[in-house]
Every structure is written in C-alpha cells, then in structure tokens.
Amino acid sequence: MKVKMFDESHEKDLESSINEFLQSDIYDIIDIKYQVAITMSGEDQIYCFTAMVIYNEK
C-alpha cells in the first residue's frame, strides 16, 4: 500500500492533478482523503486544497 499527496491553492488545480494521476492504469485506488484549510494573511484569504490518494500498484 502506498500514498500520494496532492497540495494546490485552487480546487480546479487539485482536480486536474488527481485526474492526471488517475489516468495511469497501474494503480488500484483504495481511498481518497480530501481536506480544505483556510487562513488569513492581512485581508486576503488563503486556501489550501489537499488530497491523499491511497493505492496499490497493480
């Protein structure tokens, strides 16, 4: 069992990164964990979209 971590500042970038990883047919996906973190920097909100894909290699 292995894990692959993804970390992006925009949800669409995270979606693209995960979809690109899943294009390969050499993985059996076990689970995907998803999380969003938000913080403030001055008056700006900073988002962090993360996911962990748990998989086995075929």
C-alpha distance matrix in Angstrom:
0.0 3.8 7.1 10.5 13.7 16.9 20.3 23.6 27.1 27.8 26.0 26.9 25.3 22.0 22.4 23.1 20.3 17.7 19.6 19.8 16.0 15.8 18.7 16.6 15.9 13.1 10.3 9.6 9.7 8.8 10.9 13.1 14.8 18.2 20.9 24.4 26.3 30.1 32.4 36.0 37.5 41.2 41.8 38.7 35.6 32.3 29.2 25.6 23.2 19.5 16.3 12.6 10.5 7.1 5.8 4.8 7.7 10.6
3.8 0.0 3.8 7.0 10.2 13.6 17.0 20.3 23.9 24.8 23.3 24.2 22.3 19.1 19.8 20.4 17.3 15.1 17.4 17.3 13.5 14.1 17.0 15.1 15.3 12.6 9.9 10.3 9.8 9.7 10.9 11.9 13.4 16.3 18.8 22.0 23.8 27.4 29.6 33.2 34.4 38.2 38.8 35.6 32.6 29.3 26.3 22.6 20.3 16.6 13.7 10.1 8.3 5.9 5.4 6.0 8.0 11.6
7.1 3.8 0.0 3.8 6.6 10.0 13.3 16.7 20.2 21.1 19.8 20.9 19.0 15.7 16.8 17.6 14.4 12.4 15.3 15.4 11.8 12.8 16.1 15.0 15.9 13.9 10.9 11.5 9.8 9.8 9.6 9.4 10.4 13.0 15.2 18.3 20.1 23.7 25.9 29.4 30.7 34.4 35.1 31.8 28.8 25.5 22.5 18.8 16.6 12.9 10.1 6.5 5.5 4.5 6.2 8.5 10.5 14.1
10.5 7.0 3.8 0.0 3.8 6.7 10.2 13.4 17.1 18.0 17.0 17.8 15.6 12.5 13.9 14.4 11.0 9.5 12.6 12.4 9.1 11.0 14.1 13.4 15.2 13.7 11.2 12.6 10.7 11.7 10.9 9.6 10.5 12.1 14.1 16.7 18.5 21.9 24.1 27.4 28.4 32.1 32.7 29.3 26.5 23.0 20.1 16.4 14.2 10.7 8.3 5.7 5.2 6.7 8.1 10.7 11.8 15.3
13.7 10.2 6.6 3.8 0.0 3.8 6.8 10.3 13.8 15.1 14.4 15.8 13.5 10.5 12.7 13.5 10.2 9.4 13.1 13.2 10.7 12.9 16.0 16.1 18.2 17.1 14.6 15.8 13.4 14.0 12.2 9.9 9.6 10.1 11.4 13.5 15.0 18.2 20.3 23.6 24.6 28.4 28.9 25.6 22.8 19.3 16.5 12.8 10.9 7.4 6.0 4.6 6.5 9.0 11.3 14.3 15.6 19.0
16.9 13.6 10.0 6.7 3.8 0.0 3.8 6.7 10.4 11.5 11.0 12.2 9.8 6.9 9.6 10.4 7.3 7.4 11.1 11.4 9.9 12.3 15.2 16.0 18.6 18.2 16.0 17.4 14.7 15.8 13.7 10.6 10.3 9.4 10.4 11.7 13.4 16.3 18.5 21.5 22.5 26.1 26.4 22.9 20.1 16.7 13.8 10.2 8.1 5.4 5.2 6.3 8.2 11.5 13.7 16.8 17.9 20.9
20.3 17.0 13.3 10.2 6.8 3.8 0.0 3.8 7.1 9.1 9.6 11.5 8.9 6.8 10.4 11.4 9.0 10.0 13.5 13.9 13.2 15.6 18.2 19.4 22.1 22.0 19.8 21.1 18.3 19.2 16.6 13.2 12.0 10.1 9.7 9.8 10.7 13.1 15.1 17.9 18.7 22.3 22.7 19.2 16.6 13.0 10.4 6.9 5.8 4.5 6.7 9.0 11.6 14.9 17.3 20.6 21.6 24.8
23.6 20.3 16.7 13.4 10.3 6.7 3.8 0.0 3.8 5.6 7.0 8.7 6.1 5.4 9.2 10.0 8.6 10.5 13.4 13.8 14.2 16.6 18.7 20.4 23.4 23.8 21.9 23.3 20.4 21.6 18.9 15.3 14.2 11.6 10.9 9.9 10.8 12.3 14.3 16.6 17.2 20.6 20.5 16.8 14.4 11.0 8.5 6.0 5.3 6.4 9.0 12.0 14.2 17.8 20.1 23.4 24.2 27.1
27.1 23.9 20.2 17.1 13.8 10.4 7.1 3.8 0.0 3.8 6.9 8.9 7.4 7.9 11.1 12.2 11.8 13.7 16.2 16.9 17.7 19.9 21.8 23.9 26.8 27.4 25.5 26.7 23.8 24.8 21.8 18.1 16.6 13.4 11.9 9.6 9.8 10.1 11.8 13.6 14.1 17.3 16.9 13.2 11.0 7.7 5.7 4.9 5.9 8.6 11.8 15.1 17.6 21.2 23.6 27.0 28.0 30.8
27.8 24.8 21.1 18.0 15.1 11.5 9.1 5.6 3.8 0.0 3.8 5.5 5.4 6.5 8.8 10.2 10.9 12.7 14.4 15.7 17.0 18.7 20.4 22.9 25.8 26.9 25.0 26.1 23.1 24.3 21.3 17.6 16.5 13.2 12.2 10.0 11.3 11.5 13.8 15.5 16.5 19.2 18.2 14.4 12.1 9.7 7.2 7.2 6.5 9.6 12.2 15.7 17.7 21.4 23.7 27.1 28.0 30.5
26.0 23.3 19.8 17.0 14.4 11.0 9.6 7.0 6.9 3.8 0.0 3.8 5.4 5.1 6.2 8.7 9.9 10.6 12.2 14.2 15.5 16.4 18.4 21.1 23.6 24.9 22.9 23.6 20.4 21.6 18.5 14.8 14.0 10.7 10.5 9.1 11.5 12.5 15.5 17.7 19.2 22.0 20.7 17.2 14.3 12.2 9.0 8.5 6.1 8.8 10.4 14.0 15.6 19.3 21.5 25.0 26.2 28.4
26.9 24.2 20.9 17.8 15.8 12.2 11.5 8.7 8.9 5.5 3.8 0.0 3.8 5.4 4.9 6.2 8.6 9.9 10.4 12.2 14.3 15.2 16.4 19.5 22.2 23.9 22.3 23.4 20.6 22.3 19.7 16.2 16.3 13.4 13.9 12.8 15.3 16.1 18.9 20.8 21.9 24.5 23.1 19.5 17.1 15.1 12.2 11.8 9.5 11.6 12.5 15.8 16.6 20.4 22.0 25.3 25.9 27.8
25.3 22.3 19.0 15.6 13.5 9.8 8.9 6.1 7.4 5.4 5.4 3.8 0.0 3.8 5.4 5.1 6.2 8.6 9.8 10.6 12.4 14.2 15.4 18.1 21.1 22.4 21.1 22.6 20.0 21.9 19.6 16.1 16.2 13.6 14.1 13.2 15.2 16.3 18.7 20.6 21.3 24.2 23.3 19.5 17.4 14.7 12.1 10.9 8.9 10.4 11.6 14.5 15.5 19.3 20.8 23.9 24.3 26.5
22.0 19.1 15.7 12.5 10.5 6.9 6.8 5.4 7.9 6.5 5.1 5.4 3.8 0.0 3.8 5.4 5.1 6.2 8.5 9.9 10.7 12.3 14.3 16.7 19.4 20.4 18.5 19.7 16.9 18.5 15.9 12.4 12.4 10.1 11.0 10.9 13.4 15.3 18.1 20.6 21.7 24.9 24.2 20.5 17.8 15.0 11.8 9.7 6.8 7.3 7.8 10.9 11.9 15.7 17.5 20.8 21.6 24.0
22.4 19.8 16.8 13.9 12.7 9.6 10.4 9.2 11.1 8.8 6.2 4.9 5.4 3.8 0.0 3.8 5.5 5.3 6.1 8.5 10.0 10.5 12.3 15.2 17.6 19.2 17.5 18.4 15.7 17.6 15.3 12.0 12.9 10.9 12.7 13.0 16.0 17.9 21.0 23.5 24.8 27.8 26.8 23.1 20.3 17.9 14.6 12.9 9.6 10.0 9.5 12.2 12.2 15.9 17.2 20.5 21.2 23.0
23.1 20.4 17.6 14.4 13.5 10.4 11.4 10.0 12.2 10.2 8.7 6.2 5.1 5.4 3.8 0.0 3.8 5.5 5.1 6.1 8.6 9.8 10.6 13.5 16.5 18.2 17.2 18.8 16.7 19.2 17.5 14.5 15.8 14.2 15.9 16.1 18.7 20.4 23.1 25.4 26.2 29.2 28.3 24.5 22.2 19.6 16.6 14.9 12.1 12.4 12.0 14.1 13.7 17.3 18.1 20.9 20.9 22.6
20.3 17.3 14.4 11.0 10.2 7.3 9.0 8.6 11.8 10.9 9.9 8.6 6.2 5.1 5.5 3.8 0.0 3.8 5.5 5.2 6.3 8.7 10.1 12.2 15.4 16.4 15.2 17.2 15.1 17.6 16.0 13.1 14.3 13.2 14.9 15.6 17.9 20.1 22.6 25.1 25.8 29.0 28.6 24.8 22.4 19.3 16.4 14.0 11.4 10.7 10.0 11.6 11.3 14.8 15.6 18.4 18.4 20.5
17.7 15.1 12.4 9.5 9.4 7.4 10.0 10.5 13.7 12.7 10.6 9.9 8.6 6.2 5.3 5.5 3.8 0.0 3.8 5.4 5.1 6.2 8.7 10.8 13.3 14.3 12.5 13.9 11.6 14.0 12.4 9.8 11.6 11.1 13.6 15.1 18.0 20.5 23.4 26.3 27.5 30.8 30.3 26.6 23.8 20.8 17.5 14.9 11.6 10.2 8.3 9.4 8.4 11.8 12.6 15.6 16.0 18.0
19.6 17.4 15.3 12.6 13.1 11.1 13.5 13.4 16.2 14.4 12.2 10.4 9.8 8.5 6.1 5.1 5.5 3.8 0.0 3.8 5.4 5.0 6.2 9.3 11.8 13.7 12.6 14.1 12.3 15.2 14.1 12.0 14.4 14.0 16.7 18.0 21.0 23.4 26.4 29.0 30.2 33.3 32.5 28.8 26.1 23.4 20.1 17.9 14.6 13.7 11.8 12.8 11.2 14.2 14.2 16.7 16.7 18.0
19.8 17.3 15.4 12.4 13.2 11.4 13.9 13.8 16.9 15.7 14.2 12.2 10.6 9.9 8.5 6.1 5.2 5.4 3.8 0.0 3.8 5.4 5.3 7.7 11.0 12.6 12.4 14.7 13.6 16.9 16.3 14.4 16.7 16.5 18.9 20.1 22.8 25.1 27.7 30.2 31.0 34.1 33.6 29.8 27.5 24.5 21.5 19.1 16.2 15.2 13.5 14.1 12.4 15.3 14.8 16.8 16.0 17.4
16.0 13.5 11.8 9.1 10.7 9.9 13.2 14.2 17.7 17.0 15.5 14.3 12.4 10.7 10.0 8.6 6.3 5.1 5.4 3.8 0.0 3.8 5.5 6.3 9.3 10.0 9.2 11.8 10.7 13.9 13.7 12.2 14.7 15.2 17.9 19.7 22.3 25.0 27.7 30.5 31.4 34.8 34.5 30.8 28.2 25.0 22.0 19.1 16.1 14.2 12.0 11.6 9.4 11.9 11.2 13.2 12.5 14.4
15.8 14.1 12.8 11.0 12.9 12.3 15.6 16.6 19.9 18.7 16.4 15.2 14.2 12.3 10.5 9.8 8.7 6.2 5.0 5.4 3.8 0.0 3.8 5.3 7.2 8.8 7.7 9.5 8.5 12.0 12.2 11.3 14.5 15.3 18.5 20.6 23.6 26.5 29.4 32.4 33.6 36.9 36.4 32.7 29.9 27.0 23.7 20.9 17.6 15.7 12.9 12.5 9.6 11.6 10.4 12.3 11.9 13.0
18.7 17.0 16.1 14.1 16.0 15.2 18.2 18.7 21.8 20.4 18.4 16.4 15.4 14.3 12.3 10.6 10.1 8.7 6.2 5.3 5.5 3.8 0.0 3.8 6.3 8.9 9.3 11.7 11.6 15.3 15.8 15.1 18.2 18.8 21.9 23.7 26.7 29.2 32.1 34.8 35.8 39.0 38.5 34.7 32.1 29.2 26.0 23.6 20.3 18.8 16.4 16.1 13.3 15.2 13.6 14.7 13.5 13.8
16.6 15.1 15.0 13.4 16.1 16.0 19.4 20.4 23.9 22.9 21.1 19.5 18.1 16.7 15.2 13.5 12.2 10.8 9.3 7.7 6.3 5.3 3.8 0.0 3.8 5.5 7.0 10.1 11.1 14.8 16.0 15.9 19.2 20.3 23.5 25.6 28.4 31.2 33.9 36.8 37.6 41.0 40.7 37.0 34.4 31.3 28.1 25.3 22.2 20.2 17.6 16.5 13.4 14.5 12.1 12.5 10.5 10.7
15.9 15.3 15.9 15.2 18.2 18.6 22.1 23.4 26.8 25.8 23.6 22.2 21.1 19.4 17.6 16.5 15.4 13.3 11.8 11.0 9.3 7.2 6.3 3.8 0.0 3.8 5.7 8.1 10.1 13.7 15.7 16.4 20.0 21.7 25.1 27.5 30.5 33.5 36.4 39.4 40.5 43.9 43.5 39.8 37.1 34.0 30.8 27.9 24.6 22.4 19.3 17.9 14.4 14.6 11.7 11.3 9.3 8.3
13.1 12.6 13.9 13.7 17.1 18.2 22.0 23.8 27.4 26.9 24.9 23.9 22.4 20.4 19.2 18.2 16.4 14.3 13.7 12.6 10.0 8.8 8.9 5.5 3.8 0.0 3.8 7.0 9.6 12.9 15.3 16.3 19.7 21.8 25.2 27.8 30.6 33.7 36.5 39.6 40.6 44.2 44.1 40.5 37.7 34.5 31.3 28.1 25.0 22.4 19.2 17.2 13.7 13.2 9.9 8.6 5.9 5.3
10.3 9.9 10.9 11.2 14.6 16.0 19.8 21.9 25.5 25.0 22.9 22.3 21.1 18.5 17.5 17.2 15.2 12.5 12.6 12.4 9.2 7.7 9.3 7.0 5.7 3.8 0.0 3.8 5.9 9.2 11.5 12.8 16.2 18.6 22.0 24.9 27.7 31.0 33.8 37.1 38.4 42.0 41.9 38.3 35.4 32.2 28.9 25.7 22.5 19.7 16.3 14.0 10.3 9.6 6.2 5.7 4.7 5.5
9.6 10.3 11.5 12.6 15.8 17.4 21.1 23.3 26.7 26.1 23.6 23.4 22.6 19.7 18.4 18.8 17.2 13.9 14.1 14.7 11.8 9.5 11.7 10.1 8.1 7.0 3.8 0.0 3.8 6.4 9.4 11.6 15.2 18.0 21.6 24.8 27.7 31.2 34.2 37.6 39.3 42.8 42.6 39.2 36.0 33.0 29.5 26.4 23.0 20.1 16.5 14.1 10.3 8.8 5.5 5.1 6.1 6.3
9.7 9.8 9.8 10.7 13.4 14.7 18.3 20.4 23.8 23.1 20.4 20.6 20.0 16.9 15.7 16.7 15.1 11.6 12.3 13.6 10.7 8.5 11.6 11.1 10.1 9.6 5.9 3.8 0.0 3.8 5.9 7.9 11.5 14.3 17.9 21.1 24.2 27.6 30.7 34.2 36.0 39.5 39.2 35.9 32.6 29.7 26.1 23.1 19.7 16.8 13.1 10.9 7.2 6.2 4.4 6.6 8.7 9.9
8.8 9.7 9.8 11.7 14.0 15.8 19.2 21.6 24.8 24.3 21.6 22.3 21.9 18.5 17.6 19.2 17.6 14.0 15.2 16.9 13.9 12.0 15.3 14.8 13.7 12.9 9.2 6.4 3.8 0.0 3.8 7.2 10.3 13.6 17.2 20.7 23.7 27.3 30.4 34.0 36.0 39.6 39.4 36.2 32.7 30.0 26.4 23.3 20.1 17.0 13.3 10.7 7.7 5.4 5.1 7.3 10.5 12.0
10.9 10.9 9.6 10.9 12.2 13.7 16.6 18.9 21.8 21.3 18.5 19.7 19.6 15.9 15.3 17.5 16.0 12.4 14.1 16.3 13.7 12.2 15.8 16.0 15.7 15.3 11.5 9.4 5.9 3.8 0.0 3.8 6.6 10.0 13.5 17.1 20.1 23.7 26.9 30.5 32.7 36.1 35.9 32.7 29.2 26.6 23.0 20.1 16.8 13.9 10.3 8.2 6.0 5.2 7.1 10.3 13.4 15.3
13.1 11.9 9.4 9.6 9.9 10.6 13.2 15.3 18.1 17.6 14.8 16.2 16.1 12.4 12.0 14.5 13.1 9.8 12.0 14.4 12.2 11.3 15.1 15.9 16.4 16.3 12.8 11.6 7.9 7.2 3.8 0.0 3.8 6.5 10.2 13.6 16.7 20.2 23.4 27.0 29.1 32.6 32.2 29.0 25.6 22.9 19.3 16.4 13.0 10.3 6.7 5.6 4.5 6.1 8.8 12.5 15.1 17.3
14.8 13.4 10.4 10.5 9.6 10.3 12.0 14.2 16.6 16.5 14.0 16.3 16.2 12.4 12.9 15.8 14.3 11.6 14.4 16.7 14.7 14.5 18.2 19.2 20.0 19.7 16.2 15.2 11.5 10.3 6.6 3.8 0.0 3.8 7.0 10.6 13.5 17.1 20.3 24.0 26.3 29.7 29.5 26.5 22.9 20.4 16.9 14.0 11.0 8.3 5.4 5.1 6.5 8.2 11.6 15.3 18.1 20.6
18.2 16.3 13.0 12.1 10.1 9.4 10.1 11.6 13.4 13.2 10.7 13.4 13.6 10.1 10.9 14.2 13.2 11.1 14.0 16.5 15.2 15.3 18.8 20.3 21.7 21.8 18.6 18.0 14.3 13.6 10.0 6.5 3.8 0.0 3.8 7.1 10.4 13.8 17.1 20.7 23.1 26.4 25.9 22.9 19.3 17.0 13.3 10.8 7.7 5.9 4.4 6.6 8.8 11.4 14.7 18.5 20.9 23.4
20.9 18.8 15.2 14.1 11.4 10.4 9.7 10.9 11.9 12.2 10.5 13.9 14.1 11.0 12.7 15.9 14.9 13.6 16.7 18.9 17.9 18.5 21.9 23.5 25.1 25.2 22.0 21.6 17.9 17.2 13.5 10.2 7.0 3.8 0.0 3.8 6.7 10.2 13.5 17.1 19.7 23.0 22.6 19.8 16.1 13.9 10.5 8.2 6.1 5.3 6.3 8.9 11.9 14.4 17.9 21.6 24.1 26.8
24.4 22.0 18.3 16.7 13.5 11.7 9.8 9.9 9.6 10.0 9.1 12.8 13.2 10.9 13.0 16.1 15.6 15.1 18.0 20.1 19.7 20.6 23.7 25.6 27.5 27.8 24.9 24.8 21.1 20.7 17.1 13.6 10.6 7.1 3.8 0.0 3.8 6.7 10.3 13.7 16.3 19.5 18.9 16.1 12.4 10.4 7.0 5.7 4.7 6.3 8.8 12.0 15.1 17.9 21.3 25.0 27.1 29.9
26.3 23.8 20.1 18.5 15.0 13.4 10.7 10.8 9.8 11.3 11.5 15.3 15.2 13.4 16.0 18.7 17.9 18.0 21.0 22.8 22.3 23.6 26.7 28.4 30.5 30.6 27.7 27.7 24.2 23.7 20.1 16.7 13.5 10.4 6.7 3.8 0.0 3.8 6.8 10.5 13.1 16.4 16.3 13.7 10.2 8.2 5.8 5.1 6.6 8.3 11.4 14.2 17.7 20.3 23.8 27.4 29.6 32.6
30.1 27.4 23.7 21.9 18.2 16.3 13.1 12.3 10.1 11.5 12.5 16.1 16.3 15.3 17.9 20.4 20.1 20.5 23.4 25.1 25.0 26.5 29.2 31.2 33.5 33.7 31.0 31.2 27.6 27.3 23.7 20.2 17.1 13.8 10.2 6.7 3.8 0.0 3.8 7.0 10.0 13.0 12.6 10.2 6.7 5.6 4.6 6.4 8.9 11.5 14.8 17.8 21.2 24.0 27.4 31.0 33.0 36.0
32.4 29.6 25.9 24.1 20.3 18.5 15.1 14.3 11.8 13.8 15.5 18.9 18.7 18.1 21.0 23.1 22.6 23.4 26.4 27.7 27.7 29.4 32.1 33.9 36.4 36.5 33.8 34.2 30.7 30.4 26.9 23.4 20.3 17.1 13.5 10.3 6.8 3.8 0.0 3.8 6.7 9.8 10.2 8.4 5.8 5.2 6.7 8.6 11.9 14.2 17.7 20.5 24.0 26.8 30.2 33.7 35.6 38.7
36.0 33.2 29.4 27.4 23.6 21.5 17.9 16.6 13.6 15.5 17.7 20.8 20.6 20.6 23.5 25.4 25.1 26.3 29.0 30.2 30.5 32.4 34.8 36.8 39.4 39.6 37.1 37.6 34.2 34.0 30.5 27.0 24.0 20.7 17.1 13.7 10.5 7.0 3.8 0.0 3.8 6.1 6.6 5.7 4.6 6.0 8.9 11.5 14.9 17.5 21.2 24.1 27.5 30.4 33.7 37.2 39.0 42.1
37.5 34.4 30.7 28.4 24.6 22.5 18.7 17.2 14.1 16.5 19.2 21.9 21.3 21.7 24.8 26.2 25.8 27.5 30.2 31.0 31.4 33.6 35.8 37.6 40.5 40.6 38.4 39.3 36.0 36.0 32.7 29.1 26.3 23.1 19.7 16.3 13.1 10.0 6.7 3.8 0.0 3.8 5.9 5.2 6.3 7.0 10.6 13.0 16.6 19.2 22.9 25.7 29.2 32.1 35.3 38.7 40.2 43.4
41.2 38.2 34.4 32.1 28.4 26.1 22.3 20.6 17.3 19.2 22.0 24.5 24.2 24.9 27.8 29.2 29.0 30.8 33.3 34.1 34.8 36.9 39.0 41.0 43.9 44.2 42.0 42.8 39.5 39.6 36.1 32.6 29.7 26.4 23.0 19.5 16.4 13.0 9.8 6.1 3.8 0.0 3.8 5.6 8.2 10.0 13.7 16.5 20.0 22.7 26.5 29.4 32.8 35.7 38.9 42.3 43.8 47.0
41.8 38.8 35.1 32.7 28.9 26.4 22.7 20.5 16.9 18.2 20.7 23.1 23.3 24.2 26.8 28.3 28.6 30.3 32.5 33.6 34.5 36.4 38.5 40.7 43.5 44.1 41.9 42.6 39.2 39.4 35.9 32.2 29.5 25.9 22.6 18.9 16.3 12.6 10.2 6.6 5.9 3.8 0.0 3.8 6.7 9.7 13.1 16.4 19.6 22.7 26.4 29.6 32.8 35.9 39.1 42.6 44.1 47.1
38.7 35.6 31.8 29.3 25.6 22.9 19.2 16.8 13.2 14.4 17.2 19.5 19.5 20.5 23.1 24.5 24.8 26.6 28.8 29.8 30.8 32.7 34.7 37.0 39.8 40.5 38.3 39.2 35.9 36.2 32.7 29.0 26.5 22.9 19.8 16.1 13.7 10.2 8.4 5.7 5.2 5.6 3.8 0.0 3.8 6.4 9.8 13.1 16.2 19.4 23.1 26.4 29.5 32.7 35.7 39.2 40.6 43.6
35.6 32.6 28.8 26.5 22.8 20.1 16.6 14.4 11.0 12.1 14.3 17.1 17.4 17.8 20.3 22.2 22.4 23.8 26.1 27.5 28.2 29.9 32.1 34.4 37.1 37.7 35.4 36.0 32.6 32.7 29.2 25.6 22.9 19.3 16.1 12.4 10.2 6.7 5.8 4.6 6.3 8.2 6.7 3.8 0.0 3.8 6.5 10.1 13.0 16.2 19.8 23.1 26.2 29.4 32.5 36.1 37.7 40.6
32.3 29.3 25.5 23.0 19.3 16.7 13.0 11.0 7.7 9.7 12.2 15.1 14.7 15.0 17.9 19.6 19.3 20.8 23.4 24.5 25.0 27.0 29.2 31.3 34.0 34.5 32.2 33.0 29.7 30.0 26.6 22.9 20.4 17.0 13.9 10.4 8.2 5.6 5.2 6.0 7.0 10.0 9.7 6.4 3.8 0.0 3.8 6.8 10.1 13.1 16.8 20.0 23.2 26.4 29.4 32.9 34.4 37.4
29.2 26.3 22.5 20.1 16.5 13.8 10.4 8.5 5.7 7.2 9.0 12.2 12.1 11.8 14.6 16.6 16.4 17.5 20.1 21.5 22.0 23.7 26.0 28.1 30.8 31.3 28.9 29.5 26.1 26.4 23.0 19.3 16.9 13.3 10.5 7.0 5.8 4.6 6.7 8.9 10.6 13.7 13.1 9.8 6.5 3.8 0.0 3.8 6.5 9.8 13.3 16.7 19.8 23.0 26.1 29.7 31.2 34.1
25.6 22.6 18.8 16.4 12.8 10.2 6.9 6.0 4.9 7.2 8.5 11.8 10.9 9.7 12.9 14.9 14.0 14.9 17.9 19.1 19.1 20.9 23.6 25.3 27.9 28.1 25.7 26.4 23.1 23.3 20.1 16.4 14.0 10.8 8.2 5.7 5.1 6.4 8.6 11.5 13.0 16.5 16.4 13.1 10.1 6.8 3.8 0.0 3.8 6.4 10.1 13.3 16.4 19.6 22.6 26.2 27.7 30.8
23.2 20.3 16.6 14.2 10.9 8.1 5.8 5.3 5.9 6.5 6.1 9.5 8.9 6.8 9.6 12.1 11.4 11.6 14.6 16.2 16.1 17.6 20.3 22.2 24.6 25.0 22.5 23.0 19.7 20.1 16.8 13.0 11.0 7.7 6.1 4.7 6.6 8.9 11.9 14.9 16.6 20.0 19.6 16.2 13.0 10.1 6.5 3.8 0.0 3.8 7.0 10.6 13.4 16.8 19.7 23.3 24.9 27.7
19.5 16.6 12.9 10.7 7.4 5.4 4.5 6.4 8.6 9.6 8.8 11.6 10.4 7.3 10.0 12.4 10.7 10.2 13.7 15.2 14.2 15.7 18.8 20.2 22.4 22.4 19.7 20.1 16.8 17.0 13.9 10.3 8.3 5.9 5.3 6.3 8.3 11.5 14.2 17.5 19.2 22.7 22.7 19.4 16.2 13.1 9.8 6.4 3.8 0.0 3.8 7.0 10.1 13.3 16.3 19.9 21.7 24.6
16.3 13.7 10.1 8.3 6.0 5.2 6.7 9.0 11.8 12.2 10.4 12.5 11.6 7.8 9.5 12.0 10.0 8.3 11.8 13.5 12.0 12.9 16.4 17.6 19.3 19.2 16.3 16.5 13.1 13.3 10.3 6.7 5.4 4.4 6.3 8.8 11.4 14.8 17.7 21.2 22.9 26.5 26.4 23.1 19.8 16.8 13.3 10.1 7.0 3.8 0.0 3.8 6.5 9.7 12.8 16.4 18.4 21.2
12.6 10.1 6.5 5.7 4.6 6.3 9.0 12.0 15.1 15.7 14.0 15.8 14.5 10.9 12.2 14.1 11.6 9.4 12.8 14.1 11.6 12.5 16.1 16.5 17.9 17.2 14.0 14.1 10.9 10.7 8.2 5.6 5.1 6.6 8.9 12.0 14.2 17.8 20.5 24.1 25.7 29.4 29.6 26.4 23.1 20.0 16.7 13.3 10.6 7.0 3.8 0.0 3.8 6.4 9.6 13.2 15.4 18.5
10.5 8.3 5.5 5.2 6.5 8.2 11.6 14.2 17.6 17.7 15.6 16.6 15.5 11.9 12.2 13.7 11.3 8.4 11.2 12.4 9.4 9.6 13.3 13.4 14.4 13.7 10.3 10.3 7.2 7.7 6.0 4.5 6.5 8.8 11.9 15.1 17.7 21.2 24.0 27.5 29.2 32.8 32.8 29.5 26.2 23.2 19.8 16.4 13.4 10.1 6.5 3.8 0.0 3.8 6.3 10.0 12.1 15.0
7.1 5.9 4.5 6.7 9.0 11.5 14.9 17.8 21.2 21.4 19.3 20.4 19.3 15.7 15.9 17.3 14.8 11.8 14.2 15.3 11.9 11.6 15.2 14.5 14.6 13.2 9.6 8.8 6.2 5.4 5.2 6.1 8.2 11.4 14.4 17.9 20.3 24.0 26.8 30.4 32.1 35.7 35.9 32.7 29.4 26.4 23.0 19.6 16.8 13.3 9.7 6.4 3.8 0.0 3.8 7.3 10.3 13.1
5.8 5.4 6.2 8.1 11.3 13.7 17.3 20.1 23.6 23.7 21.5 22.0 20.8 17.5 17.2 18.1 15.6 12.6 14.2 14.8 11.2 10.4 13.6 12.1 11.7 9.9 6.2 5.5 4.4 5.1 7.1 8.8 11.6 14.7 17.9 21.3 23.8 27.4 30.2 33.7 35.3 38.9 39.1 35.7 32.5 29.4 26.1 22.6 19.7 16.3 12.8 9.6 6.3 3.8 0.0 3.8 6.6 9.3
4.8 6.0 8.5 10.7 14.3 16.8 20.6 23.4 27.0 27.1 25.0 25.3 23.9 20.8 20.5 20.9 18.4 15.6 16.7 16.8 13.2 12.3 14.7 12.5 11.3 8.6 5.7 5.1 6.6 7.3 10.3 12.5 15.3 18.5 21.6 25.0 27.4 31.0 33.7 37.2 38.7 42.3 42.6 39.2 36.1 32.9 29.7 26.2 23.3 19.9 16.4 13.2 10.0 7.3 3.8 0.0 3.8 6.3
7.7 8.0 10.5 11.8 15.6 17.9 21.6 24.2 28.0 28.0 26.2 25.9 24.3 21.6 21.2 20.9 18.4 16.0 16.7 16.0 12.5 11.9 13.5 10.5 9.3 5.9 4.7 6.1 8.7 10.5 13.4 15.1 18.1 20.9 24.1 27.1 29.6 33.0 35.6 39.0 40.2 43.8 44.1 40.6 37.7 34.4 31.2 27.7 24.9 21.7 18.4 15.4 12.1 10.3 6.6 3.8 0.0 3.8
10.6 11.6 14.1 15.3 19.0 20.9 24.8 27.1 30.8 30.5 28.4 27.8 26.5 24.0 23.0 22.6 20.5 18.0 18.0 17.4 14.4 13.0 13.8 10.7 8.3 5.3 5.5 6.3 9.9 12.0 15.3 17.3 20.6 23.4 26.8 29.9 32.6 36.0 38.7 42.1 43.4 47.0 47.1 43.6 40.6 37.4 34.1 30.8 27.7 24.6 21.2 18.5 15.0 13.1 9.3 6.3 3.8 0.0
